[in-house]
Amino acid sequence: KNNPDQAIIDIKTAIKMQPDNYYFFLVEGHIYEIKKDYSNAISSYKRSFSLNNSNFDTRLSLGRTLTLTKQYNKAVTYLKQAEEIDPSHIQIHYYLSVCYQETNNPDLAKKHREIYEELKNAQQN
């Protein structure tokens, strides 16, 4: 319980049984992300994406992890795709604001920071 190393073993067993199940790779990515093993997380998320490229969580997870590893331009691609599915998801705007700030797009950074703040305030009320 709450053991990421055991969770990796368990999810790899599930993947062996169902190697085309995108959700298992998504879960594997989340476990690696919890362990701060971003390289393996990105690999798992990309495998999940290749099996189901319309899944919101996979796009958001890839965007988030690519942002955390300073791959801002790649991150924007996945975050914008996620935004098309759910434009009011708070995390998307937070990570887009970071990406645009870090890639010298201050206007877009400001736009997404403002959307993030609006959504955050709406959640608190």
LUMTI-465418 format. One line per field, with one value per residue: residue number from 1; residue in one letter; x, y, z of N, C-alpha, C in turn. Coordinates in steps of 0.2 Angstrom, whole numbers. Layout:
<vexbas>
n	(NUM | ...)
res	(A | ...)
n_xx	(X | ...)
n_yy	(Y | ...)
n_zz	(Z | ...)
ca_xx	(X | ...)
ca_yy	(Y | ...)
ca_zz	(Z | ...)
c_xx	(X | ...)
c_yy	(Y | ...)
c_zz	(Z | ...)
</vexbas>
This chain:
<vexbas>
n	(1 | 2 | 3 | 4 | 5 | 6 | 7 | 8 | 9 | 10 | 11 | 12 | 13 | 14 | 15 | 16 | 17 | 18 | 19 | 20 | 21 | 22 | 23 | 24 | 25 | 26 | 27 | 28 | 29 | 30 | 31 | 32 | 33 | 34 | 35 | 36 | 37 | 38 | 39 | 40 | 41 | 42 | 43 | 44 | 45 | 46 | 47 | 48 | 49 | 50 | 51 | 52 | 53 | 54 | 55 | 56 | 57 | 58 | 59 | 60 | 61 | 62 | 63 | 64 | 65 | 66 | 67 | 68 | 69 | 70 | 71 | 72 | 73 | 74 | 75 | 76 | 77 | 78 | 79 | 80 | 81 | 82 | 83 | 84 | 85 | 86 | 87 | 88 | 89 | 90 | 91 | 92 | 93 | 94 | 95 | 96 | 97 | 98 | 99 | 100 | 101 | 102 | 103 | 104 | 105 | 106 | 107 | 108 | 109 | 110 | 111 | 112 | 113 | 114 | 115 | 116 | 117 | 118 | 119 | 120 | 121 | 122 | 123 | 124 | 125)
res	(K | N | N | P | D | Q | A | I | I | D | I | K | T | A | I | K | M | Q | P | D | N | Y | Y | F | F | L | V | E | G | H | I | Y | E | I | K | K | D | Y | S | N | A | I | S | S | Y | K | R | S | F | S | L | N | N | S | N | F | D | T | R | L | S | L | G | R | T | L | T | L | T | K | Q | Y | N | K | A | V | T | Y | L | K | Q | A | E | E | I | D | P | S | H | I | Q | I | H | Y | Y | L | S | V | C | Y | Q | E | T | N | N | P | D | L | A | K | K | H | R | E | I | Y | E | E | L | K | N | A | Q | Q | N)
n_xx	(4 | 3 | 16 | 26 | 36 | 32 | 20 | 24 | 29 | 17 | 9 | 16 | 15 | 1 | 1 | 9 | -1 | -11 | -6 | -10 | -18 | -21 | -24 | -17 | -4 | -5 | -8 | 5 | 13 | 9 | 13 | 27 | 29 | 25 | 36 | 45 | 52 | 54 | 58 | 54 | 41 | 37 | 39 | 30 | 18 | 18 | 17 | 5 | -3 | 0 | -8 | -20 | -25 | -34 | -37 | -40 | -34 | -21 | -15 | -15 | -7 | 5 | 8 | 10 | 21 | 31 | 32 | 37 | 50 | 55 | 53 | 46 | 40 | 36 | 27 | 17 | 10 | 3 | -4 | -12 | -20 | -27 | -33 | -43 | -52 | -56 | -58 | -60 | -52 | -42 | -28 | -22 | -21 | -13 | -1 | 1 | 3 | 15 | 24 | 23 | 28 | 41 | 45 | 46 | 34 | 25 | 12 | 4 | 7 | 2 | -12 | -16 | -12 | -21 | -34 | -32 | -31 | -44 | -52 | -47 | -52 | -65 | -67 | -65 | -75)
n_yy	(-6 | 11 | 10 | 15 | 7 | -6 | -4 | -1 | -14 | -21 | -14 | -16 | -30 | -31 | -24 | -33 | -43 | -36 | -28 | -18 | -9 | 7 | 14 | 7 | 11 | 24 | 25 | 19 | 29 | 39 | 34 | 33 | 47 | 51 | 46 | 54 | 51 | 57 | 55 | 41 | 42 | 51 | 43 | 32 | 39 | 43 | 31 | 28 | 38 | 35 | 24 | 28 | 42 | 52 | 54 | 64 | 64 | 58 | 68 | 79 | 75 | 72 | 85 | 91 | 84 | 86 | 100 | 101 | 95 | 105 | 105 | 115 | 119 | 107 | 103 | 113 | 109 | 97 | 102 | 112 | 103 | 96 | 107 | 110 | 99 | 101 | 116 | 123 | 117 | 119 | 116 | 115 | 129 | 134 | 127 | 130 | 144 | 144 | 138 | 147 | 159 | 155 | 153 | 166 | 172 | 183 | 189 | 178 | 171 | 179 | 179 | 166 | 164 | 173 | 167 | 155 | 161 | 166 | 154 | 147 | 156 | 154 | 141 | 142 | 149)
n_zz	(0 | -5 | -10 | -22 | -29 | -29 | -35 | -48 | -52 | -52 | -61 | -73 | -74 | -77 | -89 | -97 | -99 | -105 | -117 | -126 | -119 | -116 | -105 | -94 | -97 | -95 | -81 | -77 | -81 | -72 | -60 | -61 | -62 | -49 | -43 | -47 | -58 | -72 | -85 | -88 | -85 | -96 | -107 | -104 | -105 | -118 | -124 | -120 | -127 | -140 | -141 | -139 | -144 | -142 | -128 | -114 | -102 | -104 | -113 | -105 | -95 | -102 | -106 | -94 | -88 | -98 | -96 | -83 | -86 | -93 | -107 | -115 | -128 | -134 | -124 | -124 | -136 | -132 | -121 | -127 | -135 | -125 | -120 | -130 | -128 | -115 | -110 | -98 | -88 | -75 | -72 | -85 | -89 | -80 | -83 | -96 | -95 | -88 | -98 | -109 | -102 | -100 | -113 | -119 | -122 | -117 | -118 | -120 | -109 | -99 | -102 | -100 | -87 | -81 | -84 | -77 | -64 | -63 | -64 | -53 | -42 | -44 | -41 | -27 | -22)
ca_xx	(0 | 7 | 22 | 27 | 40 | 27 | 15 | 27 | 29 | 10 | 6 | 20 | 11 | -5 | 3 | 10 | -7 | -15 | -1 | -13 | -22 | -18 | -25 | -12 | 2 | -6 | -6 | 12 | 16 | 7 | 17 | 34 | 29 | 25 | 43 | 49 | 56 | 50 | 59 | 50 | 34 | 35 | 39 | 24 | 13 | 19 | 15 | -3 | -5 | 0 | -13 | -27 | -23 | -40 | -38 | -39 | -29 | -14 | -13 | -13 | -1 | 11 | 10 | 12 | 27 | 35 | 33 | 42 | 56 | 57 | 52 | 40 | 37 | 32 | 22 | 12 | 7 | -1 | -8 | -17 | -25 | -31 | -38 | -48 | -57 | -59 | -55 | -60 | -48 | -37 | -21 | -20 | -20 | -7 | 5 | 2 | 6 | 23 | 27 | 23 | 33 | 48 | 47 | 46 | 28 | 22 | 5 | 0 | 8 | -3 | -19 | -17 | -12 | -28 | -39 | -30 | -34 | -52 | -54 | -45 | -56 | -72 | -67 | -65 | -82)
ca_yy	(0 | 17 | 9 | 15 | 2 | -12 | -2 | -2 | -21 | -23 | -12 | -20 | -37 | -29 | -22 | -39 | -46 | -32 | -23 | -12 | -5 | 14 | 16 | 5 | 15 | 31 | 23 | 18 | 36 | 43 | 31 | 36 | 54 | 51 | 44 | 60 | 48 | 60 | 52 | 35 | 45 | 53 | 37 | 29 | 43 | 43 | 25 | 28 | 42 | 31 | 19 | 32 | 49 | 57 | 54 | 70 | 63 | 57 | 74 | 84 | 72 | 73 | 92 | 93 | 81 | 90 | 106 | 100 | 94 | 111 | 104 | 119 | 119 | 100 | 103 | 117 | 105 | 92 | 106 | 115 | 98 | 95 | 113 | 109 | 95 | 104 | 123 | 126 | 113 | 124 | 114 | 117 | 136 | 135 | 125 | 135 | 151 | 143 | 137 | 153 | 163 | 152 | 154 | 173 | 174 | 186 | 190 | 172 | 169 | 183 | 177 | 159 | 166 | 176 | 161 | 151 | 164 | 166 | 147 | 146 | 160 | 151 | 135 | 144 | 152)
ca_zz	(0 | -5 | -12 | -29 | -32 | -30 | -40 | -55 | -53 | -53 | -68 | -78 | -75 | -81 | -96 | -101 | -100 | -110 | -120 | -130 | -115 | -115 | -98 | -90 | -98 | -91 | -74 | -76 | -81 | -65 | -54 | -62 | -60 | -42 | -41 | -50 | -64 | -77 | -92 | -89 | -86 | -102 | -111 | -103 | -107 | -125 | -126 | -119 | -132 | -146 | -141 | -138 | -145 | -140 | -121 | -111 | -96 | -107 | -116 | -99 | -91 | -106 | -106 | -87 | -87 | -102 | -93 | -78 | -88 | -97 | -114 | -116 | -134 | -134 | -119 | -127 | -141 | -129 | -117 | -132 | -137 | -119 | -119 | -135 | -125 | -108 | -109 | -91 | -84 | -71 | -73 | -92 | -90 | -76 | -86 | -102 | -93 | -87 | -104 | -112 | -99 | -101 | -120 | -120 | -125 | -111 | -119 | -120 | -102 | -95 | -104 | -97 | -80 | -79 | -85 | -71 | -58 | -63 | -62 | -46 | -38 | -45 | -37 | -20 | -20)
c_xx	(4 | 14 | 23 | 31 | 36 | 22 | 17 | 27 | 22 | 7 | 10 | 17 | 5 | -4 | 5 | 4 | -11 | -10 | -4 | -18 | -19 | -19 | -19 | -5 | 1 | -5 | 1 | 15 | 15 | 12 | 24 | 34 | 29 | 32 | 48 | 54 | 52 | 52 | 55 | 43 | 32 | 35 | 32 | 18 | 12 | 16 | 7 | -6 | -5 | -5 | -20 | -25 | -28 | -41 | -36 | -33 | -22 | -11 | -11 | -7 | 6 | 13 | 13 | 20 | 33 | 37 | 38 | 49 | 59 | 57 | 46 | 37 | 33 | 26 | 16 | 7 | 1 | -6 | -14 | -22 | -29 | -36 | -44 | -54 | -60 | -56 | -56 | -56 | -42 | -30 | -18 | -18 | -14 | -1 | 7 | 5 | 14 | 26 | 28 | 28 | 40 | 50 | 46 | 40 | 24 | 15 | 1 | 1 | 3 | -10 | -20 | -17 | -19 | -33 | -38 | -33 | -41 | -55 | -53 | -50 | -63 | -72 | -67 | -71 | -87)
c_yy	(6 | 16 | 9 | 10 | -4 | -10 | -3 | -9 | -23 | -21 | -15 | -27 | -36 | -28 | -28 | -43 | -42 | -26 | -17 | -8 | 2 | 16 | 13 | 9 | 22 | 30 | 23 | 25 | 40 | 40 | 33 | 43 | 55 | 50 | 49 | 57 | 51 | 57 | 45 | 37 | 47 | 47 | 33 | 33 | 43 | 37 | 25 | 32 | 39 | 26 | 22 | 39 | 54 | 57 | 60 | 69 | 62 | 64 | 79 | 81 | 73 | 81 | 94 | 91 | 85 | 97 | 106 | 98 | 99 | 110 | 108 | 119 | 113 | 100 | 107 | 113 | 101 | 96 | 109 | 109 | 96 | 101 | 112 | 104 | 98 | 111 | 126 | 122 | 118 | 122 | 116 | 124 | 137 | 133 | 128 | 141 | 150 | 142 | 143 | 159 | 161 | 152 | 161 | 174 | 177 | 187 | 184 | 169 | 172 | 181 | 171 | 160 | 169 | 171 | 157 | 154 | 164 | 159 | 145 | 150 | 157 | 145 | 136 | 146 | 147)
c_zz	(0 | -7 | -20 | -33 | -34 | -35 | -47 | -57 | -55 | -60 | -74 | -79 | -79 | -88 | -100 | -103 | -105 | -113 | -124 | -126 | -113 | -108 | -93 | -91 | -95 | -84 | -72 | -76 | -74 | -60 | -55 | -61 | -53 | -39 | -43 | -55 | -70 | -84 | -93 | -89 | -93 | -107 | -110 | -106 | -115 | -128 | -126 | -125 | -139 | -147 | -141 | -138 | -144 | -133 | -118 | -106 | -99 | -110 | -110 | -96 | -95 | -105 | -99 | -86 | -91 | -99 | -87 | -80 | -93 | -104 | -116 | -122 | -135 | -130 | -121 | -132 | -137 | -125 | -122 | -134 | -131 | -119 | -124 | -132 | -119 | -107 | -102 | -86 | -81 | -73 | -80 | -92 | -86 | -80 | -93 | -100 | -91 | -93 | -108 | -109 | -100 | -109 | -123 | -124 | -119 | -112 | -118 | -112 | -98 | -96 | -100 | -89 | -77 | -79 | -79 | -65 | -57 | -61 | -55 | -41 | -39 | -41 | -29 | -18 | -21)
</vexbas>
